[in-house]
């Protein structure tokens, strides 16, 4: 079963869950943003407590991508402070992991390539400072309207087999994408900075999350501020087909698309249920 359409969820609406998400994350709380029950793939926020240490943790059976949002986490002595990214392939050894201070990271978990007694080195990205260099201009596949608005994109990782990518994408302030484009691959989005308005959905703030399946139409969108998203495509590079033009109407009541299991876990925000 593929992950259901989510557009959009503010991560802050969910409570922190102290149950270990995976075997190598004992003592780490989490907020699951989306999950594929069939493959085990999922996307979650992780919160490491100050002073957290894990020695000789079991390897993860999934590829793990980490983007540190605040604080710093280390893996085998490689530190990932805020706005650093790493991809640890399935089977990657975790001899020692630490978090000197409370740390929050965004994590993508996807099926990886099993290598007995080792890991797929082609998928390994040890450490990337996301803002170290100037990002190149976005290409049309990053969004036909958005490329025309001089967005910039930095590809952080590419799957060797499918071409799926993880990238940081940023747009300048005061932009408007009027075309309702159809996304041709599964993709997910997490708003790192700025705000972004979606027609009929409302205004996303940092922490907003979208899972948009292939064939789903991306509504017209706009922003007054500069906006930065972390984007993860699945099954191939991010791509869109052109659609009809529209407007961004925020006069009506926003109506986000939330899967039933996600809606049931909300404890804050406009969609939280009243306590019984």
Backbone bond lengths (Angstrom), bond angles and torsions (degrees), N, CA, C in turn:
res aa  C-N    CA-C-N  psi(-1)  N-CA   C-N-CA  omega(-1)  CA-C   N-CA-C  phi
1 X - - - 1.466 - - 1.517 109.16 -
2 X 1.312 117.05 126.41 1.464 120.71 178.57 1.526 110.17 -73.81
3 X 1.303 115.15 164.01 1.467 118.44 177.66 1.526 110.40 -70.95
4 X 1.327 116.99 140.59 1.460 119.70 -178.12 1.534 111.71 -76.46
5 X 1.306 114.68 155.85 1.460 123.03 178.41 1.529 110.02 -58.18
6 X 1.316 116.00 129.47 1.462 122.94 175.58 1.518 107.75 -132.88
7 X 1.335 117.70 120.24 1.461 119.39 -176.94 1.531 110.34 -161.45
8 X 1.286 118.54 93.11 1.440 127.83 1.29 1.511 108.28 -128.69
9 X 1.325 116.28 167.14 1.461 124.34 177.75 1.522 108.37 -122.73
10 X 1.327 117.46 127.00 1.464 120.11 169.44 1.526 107.56 -83.72
11 X 1.317 116.91 122.76 1.464 120.06 -177.77 1.521 111.71 -56.85
12 X 1.337 116.63 -29.05 1.464 120.86 -178.71 1.529 112.53 -65.94
13 X 1.338 117.38 -15.91 1.463 119.87 178.50 1.522 112.32 -74.13
14 X 1.333 117.13 -16.43 1.465 121.70 -177.05 1.519 110.91 -97.08
15 X 1.329 118.70 146.56 1.464 120.75 174.58 1.525 110.45 -79.35
16 X 1.332 116.56 159.81 1.462 120.91 172.62 1.528 108.68 -78.02
17 X 1.315 116.18 134.76 1.465 123.17 179.48 1.523 107.86 -106.83
18 X 1.330 116.81 122.74 1.470 121.25 -176.44 1.523 113.07 -84.86
19 X 1.336 118.66 -6.66 1.460 120.95 177.73 1.530 109.87 -67.02
20 X 1.351 118.47 130.11 1.475 118.83 180.00 1.520 111.62 -54.51
21 X 1.322 116.38 127.00 1.459 121.06 -178.40 1.520 111.32 -73.66
22 X 1.343 116.76 -42.53 1.455 124.00 178.64 1.523 107.75 -140.23
23 X 1.331 116.52 163.12 1.464 120.55 -171.59 1.524 113.16 -60.68
24 X 1.338 118.41 -31.38 1.464 120.20 -177.40 1.531 112.42 -85.77
25 X 1.341 117.50 4.68 1.465 121.17 -175.73 1.525 112.14 -117.70
26 X 1.320 117.75 36.01 1.468 120.14 178.08 1.524 109.76 -63.11
27 X 1.330 115.06 132.59 1.458 120.17 179.93 1.519 113.89 87.37
28 X 1.342 117.30 -0.05 1.462 122.62 -178.92 1.527 108.51 -105.24
29 X 1.321 117.52 124.27 1.463 120.51 177.08 1.524 109.76 -85.84
30 X 1.327 116.72 165.20 1.453 119.43 -172.80 1.519 112.20 -151.72
31 X 1.323 114.77 163.16 1.456 124.32 168.70 1.537 106.30 -130.01
32 X 1.310 117.81 111.02 1.465 121.03 178.71 1.522 108.53 -80.13
33 X 1.338 116.28 123.78 1.459 122.10 -178.25 1.526 111.75 -94.01
34 X 1.317 117.74 -33.82 1.469 122.03 174.32 1.513 108.38 -160.47
35 X 1.333 115.26 156.24 1.471 119.77 -176.87 1.527 109.76 -151.65
36 X 1.321 115.52 142.48 1.466 122.46 172.17 1.521 106.97 -103.27
37 X 1.314 116.57 107.87 1.461 120.84 -175.02 1.521 112.16 -64.89
38 X 1.324 118.10 -24.62 1.456 121.11 -176.62 1.525 112.08 -80.46
39 X 1.330 117.59 -46.04 1.466 121.21 -175.63 1.521 113.46 -95.63
40 X 1.337 118.26 -15.71 1.457 121.29 -175.18 1.513 113.15 85.05
41 X 1.322 118.28 -4.82 1.463 120.72 178.17 1.519 109.50 -63.50
42 X 1.318 116.21 144.31 1.462 120.09 179.97 1.514 110.20 -159.95
43 X 1.322 114.50 164.58 1.449 122.69 174.68 1.515 107.56 -128.38
44 X 1.329 116.92 134.27 1.455 119.67 -174.77 1.524 110.86 -152.12
45 X 1.318 115.02 156.30 1.453 121.46 165.32 1.519 107.49 -90.94
46 X 1.330 116.46 137.44 1.461 122.67 177.54 1.522 108.73 -114.39
47 X 1.335 116.76 136.85 1.470 120.83 175.80 1.526 109.11 -121.32
48 X 1.334 115.27 109.56 1.461 122.30 179.49 1.533 108.65 -90.22
49 X 1.323 118.42 128.42 1.469 119.09 177.43 1.522 111.13 -71.74
50 X 1.328 116.43 155.27 1.464 121.07 178.28 1.529 109.87 -59.53
51 X 1.324 116.09 132.99 1.454 121.06 179.40 1.515 114.34 83.59
52 X 1.326 117.62 9.66 1.470 120.78 -178.33 1.528 110.42 -66.52
53 X 1.343 115.78 135.86 1.463 122.63 178.68 1.529 108.55 -139.78
54 X 1.317 115.82 136.48 1.466 121.09 173.84 1.522 108.02 -134.42
55 X 1.334 116.53 115.83 1.459 121.73 178.96 1.531 109.88 -102.74
56 X 1.341 115.36 135.13 1.471 121.55 177.02 1.531 111.67 50.65
57 X 1.314 115.24 47.33 1.467 120.11 176.87 1.519 109.51 -68.99
58 X 1.317 117.38 149.74 1.472 118.92 179.88 1.525 110.35 -65.32
59 X 1.326 116.89 146.50 1.463 118.86 177.92 1.519 111.11 -66.00
60 X 1.312 115.88 152.99 1.465 121.95 178.94 1.525 109.17 -88.07
61 X 1.325 117.01 139.19 1.465 121.26 -179.86 1.528 112.10 -80.48
62 X 1.344 117.01 -5.10 1.454 122.39 179.76 1.523 109.85 -115.63
63 X 1.322 116.90 155.75 1.465 119.61 167.60 1.520 108.01 -65.57
64 X 1.325 116.33 135.22 1.466 121.75 -179.66 1.530 109.03 -118.25
65 X 1.332 116.35 122.00 1.454 121.98 174.12 1.520 108.22 -110.03
66 X 1.323 116.57 130.31 1.456 122.04 -178.47 1.522 110.43 -120.31
67 X 1.319 116.13 132.62 1.467 122.38 171.71 1.524 105.53 -126.29
68 X 1.328 116.63 114.14 1.459 120.89 -176.85 1.520 109.81 -78.35
69 X 1.319 116.02 121.96 1.464 121.66 -179.65 1.520 112.06 -90.77
70 X 1.324 116.64 -34.38 1.472 121.42 177.10 1.518 108.15 -157.08
71 X 1.345 115.98 149.71 1.457 119.94 -178.30 1.515 111.40 82.81
72 X 1.338 115.68 -148.13 1.465 121.07 -179.82 1.520 108.91 -161.65
73 X 1.325 116.02 139.99 1.458 122.19 174.91 1.520 107.55 -127.28
74 X 1.320 116.96 144.88 1.458 120.13 178.30 1.517 109.81 -118.73
75 X 1.330 115.31 146.76 1.462 122.59 176.40 1.521 107.17 -129.93
76 X 1.333 116.46 112.82 1.473 121.87 -178.75 1.533 111.64 53.99
77 X 1.338 115.73 40.17 1.463 120.80 176.51 1.516 114.86 85.06
78 X 1.331 118.28 -2.53 1.466 121.48 177.59 1.528 107.70 -95.31
79 X 1.354 116.52 113.69 1.462 120.63 -175.88 1.514 110.91 -87.74
80 X 1.323 114.18 138.72 1.457 122.44 177.97 1.525 108.17 -121.50
81 X 1.331 117.77 88.68 1.469 119.42 175.48 1.519 111.15 -74.19
82 X 1.315 116.93 -175.99 1.456 119.69 -176.27 1.528 111.40 -60.48
83 X 1.341 113.96 140.98 1.464 124.35 -177.18 1.528 112.94 66.65
84 X 1.329 116.43 29.13 1.463 122.23 168.85 1.531 108.05 -111.05
85 X 1.330 114.53 151.62 1.460 121.44 -176.00 1.524 109.35 -128.52
86 X 1.342 116.27 147.46 1.464 121.72 173.45 1.521 109.13 -149.01
87 X 1.331 115.92 150.88 1.463 120.82 171.86 1.511 108.17 -124.81
88 X 1.326 115.58 122.94 1.460 123.12 -179.10 1.530 107.47 -111.15
89 X 1.332 117.81 110.59 1.464 120.12 -175.73 1.526 112.36 -65.81
90 X 1.314 115.38 161.46 1.463 121.56 175.90 1.522 109.52 -52.60
91 X 1.336 116.10 134.24 1.458 121.33 -179.57 1.513 114.37 85.68
92 X 1.334 118.56 -0.89 1.460 120.88 -178.72 1.533 109.59 -62.55
93 X 1.353 118.36 130.84 1.472 120.01 -177.95 1.519 111.54 -72.77
94 X 1.315 115.77 138.17 1.458 121.65 177.86 1.529 108.28 -118.78
95 X 1.329 114.97 82.33 1.464 119.28 -177.29 1.527 111.33 -68.63
96 X 1.343 116.21 -39.48 1.463 119.47 178.82 1.535 108.89 -154.32
97 X 1.312 115.24 127.03 1.463 121.20 175.13 1.527 108.23 -124.16
98 X 1.327 116.40 140.25 1.464 120.18 -177.81 1.525 109.96 -141.54
99 X 1.338 114.58 159.12 1.466 122.72 170.67 1.529 106.27 -141.50
100 X 1.339 118.70 97.59 1.464 121.10 -176.42 1.523 112.95 -60.55
101 X 1.337 117.17 -32.25 1.455 121.80 179.03 1.522 108.38 -129.20
102 X 1.331 116.56 168.40 1.461 117.73 178.24 1.522 108.73 -58.47
103 X 1.318 116.02 132.15 1.462 121.66 -172.61 1.521 109.43 -133.95
104 X 1.312 115.68 137.40 1.460 121.44 174.51 1.527 108.32 -118.66
105 X 1.314 116.87 129.35 1.469 122.05 -179.71 1.516 109.64 -133.42
106 X 1.315 115.35 147.52 1.462 121.69 170.62 1.514 107.89 -90.79
107 X 1.328 117.08 134.39 1.463 121.03 -176.61 1.518 110.92 -129.38
108 X 1.333 115.62 131.69 1.461 122.74 171.19 1.526 107.73 -107.00
109 X 1.326 117.27 130.63 1.458 122.29 176.03 1.529 108.23 -120.34
110 X 1.331 116.00 120.26 1.456 121.31 -177.66 1.528 109.60 -134.53
111 X 1.337 118.41 153.04 1.463 119.94 178.92 1.521 110.96 -57.57
112 X 1.322 115.55 134.50 1.460 121.29 -178.47 1.515 111.63 -112.16
113 X 1.318 114.86 -170.27 1.463 122.05 -179.32 1.523 108.43 -102.59
114 X 1.318 116.42 118.99 1.462 121.07 -179.37 1.526 110.34 -72.58
115 X 1.332 115.68 128.90 1.463 122.05 175.69 1.527 106.36 -129.03
116 X 1.329 119.38 107.31 1.464 120.91 -175.52 1.524 112.25 -53.88
117 X 1.330 115.66 123.15 1.459 121.50 177.16 1.513 114.79 71.22
118 X 1.315 118.37 7.95 1.470 120.76 -177.45 1.527 108.05 -152.22
119 X 1.338 117.25 -161.11 1.457 121.86 176.06 1.525 108.27 -145.45
120 X 1.314 116.25 164.60 1.455 121.88 -178.25 1.526 109.46 -77.86
121 X 1.319 116.34 102.16 1.464 121.18 -175.22 1.527 112.23 -66.02
122 X 1.333 117.94 -22.77 1.456 120.47 178.49 1.524 111.88 -67.89
123 X 1.326 116.39 -21.09 1.467 120.27 -179.55 1.532 112.19 -95.63
124 X 1.294 118.50 -2.50 1.470 122.08 -173.24 1.529 110.55 -83.49
125 X 1.327 115.40 125.67 1.474 122.09 172.05 1.526 105.87 -124.75
126 X 1.342 118.66 98.77 1.467 120.48 -170.94 1.520 114.33 -64.47
127 X 1.362 117.84 -41.08 1.469 118.63 -171.88 1.524 108.80 -170.46
128 X 1.322 116.94 124.32 1.455 121.39 178.77 1.513 109.64 -133.35
129 X 1.327 116.78 124.87 1.461 122.33 172.59 1.523 106.63 -83.89
130 X 1.319 117.33 106.32 1.460 121.39 -168.14 1.525 112.37 -64.71
131 X 1.331 117.75 -33.24 1.460 120.33 -175.58 1.529 113.19 -102.85
132 X 1.323 117.47 15.45 1.459 120.05 -175.80 1.528 112.13 -67.88
133 X 1.325 117.65 -35.99 1.461 121.02 -176.33 1.521 110.60 -122.33
134 X 1.346 116.18 165.11 1.458 121.37 176.56 1.523 109.19 -72.31
135 X 1.319 116.95 130.41 1.455 120.59 -177.84 1.522 110.29 -76.91
136 X 1.329 118.59 142.73 1.469 120.76 176.58 1.530 111.49 -71.61
137 X 1.313 115.66 163.16 1.463 120.91 178.66 1.519 110.63 -62.69
138 X 1.331 115.76 142.73 1.464 120.70 177.39 1.519 110.19 -65.30
139 X 1.323 115.65 150.92 1.452 122.25 177.87 1.528 109.26 -100.96
140 X 1.324 118.74 164.14 1.467 120.59 -175.97 1.524 114.22 -54.33
141 X 1.341 118.47 -33.37 1.457 118.84 -178.60 1.528 112.67 -67.76
142 X 1.327 117.78 -16.43 1.459 120.07 177.21 1.523 111.86 -75.13
143 X 1.309 117.54 -1.97 1.451 123.62 -177.43 1.510 107.73 133.09
144 X 1.316 117.37 116.94 1.458 120.37 -171.72 1.525 111.56 -61.40
145 X 1.331 117.37 -47.10 1.460 120.39 177.82 1.519 111.49 -66.26
146 X 1.337 116.19 -40.22 1.459 119.36 -171.90 1.518 112.06 -72.39
147 X 1.318 117.92 -33.82 1.458 119.55 174.95 1.526 110.05 -61.91
148 X 1.333 115.52 -37.38 1.459 119.98 179.06 1.525 111.53 -68.19
149 X 1.316 117.71 -19.60 1.456 121.88 179.21 1.528 111.95 -95.60
150 X 1.327 116.09 19.38 1.463 121.97 173.13 1.524 112.70 63.81
151 X 1.337 115.85 37.53 1.461 119.27 171.15 1.525 109.51 -66.80
152 X 1.329 115.89 159.41 1.459 121.67 176.87 1.523 108.58 -126.00
153 X 1.323 116.23 147.84 1.461 120.41 -174.99 1.516 110.28 -141.02
154 X 1.324 116.00 136.33 1.462 120.81 173.92 1.522 108.92 -119.12
155 X 1.308 116.38 115.33 1.465 121.24 177.95 1.523 108.51 -76.09
156 X 1.329 116.61 124.38 1.462 122.39 -177.60 1.523 111.95 -97.27
157 X 1.326 116.88 -29.82 1.470 120.71 179.25 1.512 109.26 -159.72
158 X 1.335 115.50 147.10 1.458 122.36 177.31 1.513 109.00 -131.16
159 X 1.335 116.49 130.67 1.455 120.32 177.26 1.531 109.34 -68.35
160 X 1.341 118.34 125.97 1.473 120.09 -178.40 1.524 113.40 -60.86
161 X 1.323 117.74 -31.11 1.459 120.53 -174.81 1.533 112.74 -87.72
162 X 1.325 116.74 -54.06 1.466 120.29 -172.59 1.523 114.07 -93.06
163 X 1.324 117.34 -21.27 1.460 119.90 -174.33 1.513 113.57 84.91
164 X 1.341 117.82 1.54 1.461 120.82 175.76 1.525 109.52 -57.97
165 X 1.325 116.53 148.05 1.459 120.03 -173.34 1.519 112.25 -132.89
166 X 1.339 113.54 152.23 1.454 122.04 166.59 1.520 105.87 -112.94
167 X 1.326 116.83 128.79 1.457 119.08 -176.29 1.524 110.92 -147.43
168 X 1.319 115.18 154.95 1.456 122.28 170.47 1.518 107.17 -100.30
169 X 1.308 116.81 129.30 1.459 122.05 -176.81 1.517 108.93 -126.18
170 X 1.334 116.19 130.03 1.458 120.58 -178.59 1.519 111.25 -128.17
171 X 1.329 115.49 144.28 1.460 121.75 178.24 1.523 109.53 -122.51
172 X 1.320 116.94 148.78 1.463 120.34 178.73 1.522 110.90 -71.20
173 X 1.316 117.84 169.04 1.465 119.31 178.03 1.525 111.84 -70.87
174 X 1.318 114.42 158.65 1.471 123.84 175.35 1.532 110.98 57.13
175 X 1.325 115.85 66.76 1.455 120.73 175.71 1.525 110.03 -128.02
176 X 1.318 114.80 159.96 1.453 121.18 -173.93 1.522 108.83 -146.56
177 X 1.312 117.84 118.46 1.465 122.90 179.22 1.522 107.91 -108.75
178 X 1.333 116.67 102.01 1.458 121.32 -170.86 1.521 113.78 -84.87
179 X 1.331 118.51 -18.23 1.460 120.56 -175.73 1.526 111.04 -82.41
180 X 1.323 116.52 130.65 1.467 121.93 175.04 1.526 107.53 -85.45
181 X 1.331 117.70 90.97 1.458 122.42 -174.65 1.531 111.58 -84.45
182 X 1.333 115.79 151.34 1.465 121.37 177.23 1.519 109.28 -99.14
183 X 1.316 115.62 123.81 1.461 121.48 -179.62 1.524 108.85 -78.58
184 X 1.331 117.94 131.68 1.465 120.61 -173.88 1.527 113.72 -101.65
185 X 1.325 118.56 -0.92 1.465 122.69 172.25 1.529 107.88 -135.33
186 X 1.333 116.19 161.22 1.461 119.04 170.92 1.527 108.74 -64.96
187 X 1.326 116.65 140.61 1.467 119.52 177.22 1.525 109.77 -156.69
188 X 1.312 114.73 153.12 1.465 121.02 178.31 1.520 109.30 -129.62
189 X 1.327 114.80 154.05 1.458 122.21 -173.06 1.530 109.12 -137.46
190 X 1.329 116.08 138.22 1.465 121.10 175.18 1.525 107.01 -131.16
191 X 1.330 117.19 123.53 1.457 121.41 -177.42 1.526 109.80 -80.24
192 X 1.328 115.63 115.29 1.463 121.71 -178.87 1.518 112.60 -86.39
193 X 1.332 117.20 -37.51 1.462 120.34 -174.74 1.517 109.61 -154.36
194 X 1.330 116.42 152.51 1.452 121.99 179.03 1.516 112.07 82.79
195 X 1.319 115.31 -168.00 1.453 122.09 177.59 1.524 109.50 -131.07
196 X 1.326 116.15 159.16 1.462 121.06 179.82 1.526 108.09 -150.23
197 X 1.313 116.79 132.20 1.461 122.46 -178.33 1.523 109.70 -103.18
198 X 1.327 116.19 130.66 1.460 122.60 177.59 1.519 109.17 -111.86
199 X 1.319 116.52 133.15 1.456 120.79 179.15 1.527 110.67 -57.70
200 X 1.322 115.93 123.71 1.451 121.70 177.68 1.511 115.64 79.46
201 X 1.342 117.96 -9.87 1.464 121.15 -176.46 1.524 113.13 -106.65
202 X 1.324 117.42 -32.01 1.453 120.34 -177.59 1.518 111.85 114.86
203 X 1.322 115.59 -165.06 1.465 122.14 -176.35 1.518 110.06 -104.74
204 X 1.324 115.74 121.22 1.458 121.50 176.50 1.522 109.49 -84.54
205 X 1.322 115.52 140.41 1.452 123.12 175.48 1.527 108.63 -119.64
206 X 1.347 118.31 168.46 1.469 118.48 179.36 1.527 111.16 -49.71
207 X 1.325 115.98 133.25 1.457 121.78 -173.98 1.518 112.92 102.47
208 X 1.346 117.64 -6.17 1.463 120.49 178.30 1.522 109.63 -72.93
209 X 1.326 115.58 142.72 1.471 121.86 -175.70 1.518 110.16 -133.58
210 X 1.343 115.29 139.76 1.461 123.16 177.06 1.530 108.58 -130.23
211 X 1.335 116.71 134.89 1.466 122.16 162.58 1.519 105.77 -117.56
212 X 1.321 115.84 116.17 1.462 121.07 -176.81 1.524 108.56 -118.94
213 X 1.351 118.76 111.00 1.463 120.88 179.43 1.529 111.68 -69.08
214 X 1.325 115.57 158.37 1.460 120.88 174.81 1.519 109.68 -56.09
215 X 1.332 115.91 139.63 1.452 121.32 -179.10 1.511 114.07 90.93
216 X 1.337 117.09 -5.32 1.455 121.48 179.21 1.527 109.82 -85.43
217 X 1.312 115.69 141.49 1.459 120.14 179.26 1.525 110.51 -86.33
218 X 1.309 115.24 129.05 1.463 120.71 173.15 1.512 108.47 -83.26
219 X 1.350 117.47 119.96 1.466 119.01 -176.95 1.527 111.35 -69.66
220 X 1.333 117.87 163.50 1.460 120.01 172.71 1.527 110.44 -54.25
221 X 1.324 116.64 147.08 1.453 120.97 -175.96 1.519 109.66 -144.02
222 X 1.328 115.73 158.43 1.460 120.98 -177.93 1.516 108.79 -156.41
223 X 1.322 116.37 163.70 1.459 121.00 177.60 1.521 110.03 -153.21
224 X 1.323 115.20 142.49 1.459 120.61 173.17 1.525 110.64 -87.39
225 X 1.328 116.12 -29.26 1.461 121.91 -178.02 1.523 110.11 -104.36
226 X 1.315 116.87 164.21 1.459 119.95 167.46 1.531 108.61 -61.91
227 X 1.323 117.26 147.55 1.460 122.12 -175.47 1.519 109.66 -134.46
228 X 1.324 116.44 138.99 1.462 121.54 178.62 1.524 108.76 -129.37
229 X 1.331 116.13 124.65 1.458 122.57 178.08 1.529 109.98 -116.04
230 X 1.323 115.92 147.18 1.460 121.60 163.44 1.524 105.63 -97.77
231 X 1.333 117.00 124.78 1.455 122.60 -173.25 1.523 108.98 -120.90
232 X 1.331 116.09 135.64 1.464 121.91 177.11 1.524 108.02 -127.79
233 X 1.331 117.54 114.85 1.467 120.93 175.28 1.523 109.11 -92.57
234 X 1.327 115.92 159.97 1.466 121.64 -177.77 1.520 109.02 -134.84
235 X 1.337 116.20 131.30 1.452 120.86 177.82 1.509 114.79 87.26
236 X 1.314 117.19 -6.28 1.458 121.06 179.91 1.517 109.79 165.44
237 X 1.323 117.94 173.50 1.464 120.92 177.51 1.522 110.85 -63.15
238 X 1.321 116.55 152.89 1.454 121.55 177.31 1.525 109.22 -58.05
239 X 1.338 116.50 133.71 1.462 120.05 -178.58 1.518 109.62 -154.19
240 X 1.330 115.27 149.32 1.458 122.40 -179.24 1.520 110.05 -133.55
241 X 1.330 116.04 152.46 1.455 122.73 169.54 1.522 107.89 -110.31
242 X 1.337 117.75 140.58 1.470 119.12 -176.82 1.518 111.71 -65.97
243 X 1.334 114.86 150.00 1.463 121.03 178.56 1.510 110.76 -132.45
244 X 1.302 115.63 -155.83 1.457 120.71 -178.43 1.526 110.45 -84.11
245 X 1.323 115.30 159.72 1.455 120.37 177.95 1.521 109.95 -89.60
246 X 1.339 115.20 150.41 1.452 120.62 -179.90 1.520 110.54 -150.30
247 X 1.311 115.82 -160.43 1.459 121.90 179.28 1.517 109.12 -133.39
248 X 1.317 115.94 165.76 1.462 121.55 175.53 1.523 107.17 -101.69
249 X 1.329 115.76 107.86 1.458 122.34 -176.72 1.520 108.98 -107.18
250 X 1.327 116.28 113.11 1.463 120.44 178.87 1.526 111.75 -107.96
251 X 1.330 116.55 10.27 1.463 119.62 -177.88 1.521 111.57 -74.62
252 X 1.340 117.18 -32.25 1.450 120.48 -178.90 1.524 112.36 -80.65
253 X 1.323 116.10 178.29 1.461 121.45 177.98 1.522 109.68 -75.76
254 X 1.330 118.27 123.00 1.470 119.73 -179.78 1.528 111.63 -58.54
255 X 1.307 116.62 144.11 1.461 122.11 -176.77 1.521 108.56 -136.22
256 X 1.326 116.99 93.13 1.459 121.44 -179.84 1.527 110.73 -80.55
257 X 1.332 116.23 152.26 1.458 122.22 175.70 1.530 107.30 -93.04
258 X 1.331 116.64 114.43 1.459 121.65 -177.61 1.524 109.84 -128.89
259 X 1.346 118.55 122.95 1.464 120.20 174.97 1.522 110.92 -59.00
260 X 1.321 116.25 151.62 1.459 120.80 -175.27 1.526 112.49 -58.90
261 X 1.344 117.39 -40.50 1.458 118.81 -177.74 1.521 111.56 -69.12
262 X 1.334 117.08 -30.99 1.460 120.35 176.16 1.523 110.03 -71.77
263 X 1.327 116.60 -46.30 1.466 120.53 179.87 1.526 111.33 -57.74
264 X 1.333 116.68 -34.51 1.464 120.28 -179.13 1.518 112.48 -69.03
265 X 1.341 117.54 -20.78 1.476 120.56 -178.33 1.523 113.48 -94.97
266 X 1.320 118.85 -4.77 1.460 121.04 -175.14 1.526 111.13 -70.21
267 X 1.319 115.76 133.16 1.467 120.80 177.32 1.518 111.91 -121.90
268 X 1.330 117.91 0.56 1.456 122.11 179.64 1.522 108.17 -149.13
269 X 1.337 116.55 170.23 1.449 120.42 177.61 1.513 112.75 87.53
270 X 1.324 117.18 176.31 1.469 121.15 -173.44 1.520 114.66 -69.71
271 X 1.339 118.82 -14.78 1.451 120.98 -176.45 1.530 112.52 -106.29
272 X 1.320 116.80 4.49 1.467 119.63 179.93 1.523 109.51 -67.83
273 X 1.309 115.43 141.62 1.448 120.02 179.82 1.543 109.89 -79.85
274 X 1.323 114.69 148.40 1.463 119.33 176.11 1.523 109.61 -67.24
275 X 1.352 117.46 139.44 1.472 118.43 178.65 1.522 111.04 -61.31
276 X 1.321 115.08 142.27 1.476 120.08 -178.81 1.508 110.88 -69.87
